[in-house]
């Protein structure tokens, strides 16, 4: 099966660029994020349908992509990266004492997970700086905000994935209906096999945090629960929307 993966990657980048544009309205950013989710979910369903018949999709060989973490990378930003990886059918771990991010999955899914990670980390970081100036927070207060926001995002993603797995099958252009639950499960198993074969590691999960500032942590949790993670899945004649 021939799917233009470069075209899909370009489309994802364009939508995420809009979502990250400070000049865009909240509505435009939310619309862009919904379209990203819709595009990747439908694309993965099409791949699953293709491979179920014994066919292959060019340019989507599964592997591990390593990228140097930002110099300011910390536990909270790694929590965001792990959440985005899971949402977009990837697995995630770190190496070199957390200085390198490692995504496991198909190239298009990895690209989207990385771009979404950057978007959320930047968004949370900006909000932390803004509130610190307004509230007179110190550095530790700001860190509490970031950690709480990341924790909230992680658990929102878990709820979204759970709802996606429980959703009705999506009808594709071929007329066949496939459920995202099978895609999430098959992608996870395949990614874990790659990790085990190459590194003998297990991908990470969530993490517990302790906070010094209850006020900042509460604000961070509220922001993490409100930052845009809308997800829309559409295909053929059916349409499902999942909101975090």
Residue pairs with C-beta under 8 A, 6 or more apart in sequence:
1 50
1 55
1 56
1 57
1 58
2 57
2 58
3 43
3 46
3 47
3 50
3 57
3 58
3 59
3 60
5 57
5 58
5 59
5 60
5 107
5 108
6 59
8 39
8 43
8 108
9 107
9 108
9 111
11 39
12 36
12 39
12 40
12 108
12 111
12 112
12 115
13 111
13 115
15 32
15 33
15 35
15 36
15 39
16 32
16 36
16 112
16 115
16 116
16 119
18 24
18 28
18 29
18 32
19 29
19 32
19 33
19 36
19 119
19 228
20 118
20 119
20 122
21 28
21 29
24 32
26 228
29 228
30 228
30 230
33 228
33 229
33 230
34 230
34 231
34 232
34 241
35 232
36 112
36 116
37 230
37 231
37 232
37 233
38 231
38 232
38 233
38 234
40 88
40 89
40 108
40 109
40 112
41 164
41 170
41 180
41 231
41 233
42 170
42 172
42 233
42 234
42 235
43 108
44 89
44 106
44 109
44 180
44 183
44 187
45 170
45 172
45 178
45 180
45 183
45 235
46 172
47 57
47 60
47 106
48 178
48 182
48 183
48 186
49 172
49 174
49 176
49 178
50 56
50 57
51 57
59 107
60 106
60 107
60 108
61 106
61 107
62 104
62 105
62 106
62 190
62 191
62 194
63 104
63 107
63 194
64 102
64 103
64 104
64 194
64 195
64 198
64 199
65 102
65 103
65 104
65 107
65 110
65 114
66 95
66 100
66 101
66 102
67 100
67 101
67 102
67 103
67 114
68 99
68 100
68 101
69 77
69 78
69 94
69 98
69 99
69 100
69 101
70 77
70 121
73 98
73 99
73 101
74 143
74 146
75 98
75 147
75 207
75 209
76 124
76 143
76 146
76 147
76 149
76 150
76 151
76 209
77 117
77 121
77 146
77 150
78 94
78 98
78 101
78 204
79 147
79 150
79 151
79 153
79 154
79 206
79 207
80 117
80 120
80 121
80 124
80 150
80 153
80 154
81 92
81 101
81 103
81 113
81 117
82 92
82 154
82 203
82 204
82 205
82 206
83 150
83 153
83 154
83 157
83 158
84 113
84 114
84 116
84 117
84 120
84 157
85 91
85 92
85 103
85 104
85 105
85 113
85 117
85 203
86 92
86 157
86 158
86 161
87 113
87 116
87 157
87 160
87 161
87 231
88 105
88 109
88 110
88 112
88 113
88 116
89 105
89 106
89 109
89 183
89 184
89 187
89 188
90 103
90 104
90 105
90 106
90 109
90 110
90 113
90 187
90 191
91 103
91 104
91 105
91 188
91 191
91 192
91 195
91 203
92 101
92 102
92 103
92 104
92 113
92 203
92 204
93 102
93 104
93 195
93 201
93 202
93 203
93 204
94 100
94 101
94 102
94 204
95 102
101 114
103 110
103 113
103 114
104 110
104 191
104 194
104 195
104 203
105 113
105 187
105 191
106 187
109 187
120 153
120 227
123 227
124 145
124 146
124 149
124 150
124 153
124 220
124 223
124 224
124 227
125 146
127 145
127 149
127 223
128 142
128 145
128 146
128 149
128 220
129 142
131 137
131 142
131 145
131 216
131 219
132 138
132 141
132 142
132 145
135 141
135 215
135 216
137 145
137 213
137 216
140 212
140 213
141 212
141 213
141 215
141 216
142 216
144 211
144 212
144 213
144 216
144 217
144 220
145 216
145 217
145 219
145 220
145 223
146 220
147 209
147 211
147 217
147 220
148 209
148 211
148 216
148 217
148 218
148 219
148 220
148 221
148 224
149 220
149 221
149 223
149 224
149 227
150 220
150 224
151 206
151 207
151 209
151 220
151 221
151 224
152 220
152 221
152 222
152 223
152 224
152 225
153 224
153 227
153 229
154 206
155 206
156 224
156 225
156 229
156 244
157 229
157 244
158 206
159 244
160 229
160 231
160 242
160 243
160 244
161 184
163 242
164 180
164 181
164 184
164 231
164 233
164 242
165 179
165 180
165 181
165 184
165 185
166 181
167 179
167 180
167 181
167 233
167 240
167 242
168 179
168 238
168 240
169 177
169 178
169 179
170 177
170 178
170 179
170 180
170 233
170 234
170 235
170 236
170 238
170 240
171 177
171 235
171 236
171 237
171 238
172 178
172 235
172 236
173 235
173 236
175 236
177 238
180 233
191 203
192 202
192 203
195 201
195 202
195 203
211 217
229 243
229 244
230 241
230 243
230 244
231 241
231 242
231 243
231 244
232 239
232 240
232 241
232 242
233 239
233 240
233 241
233 242
234 240
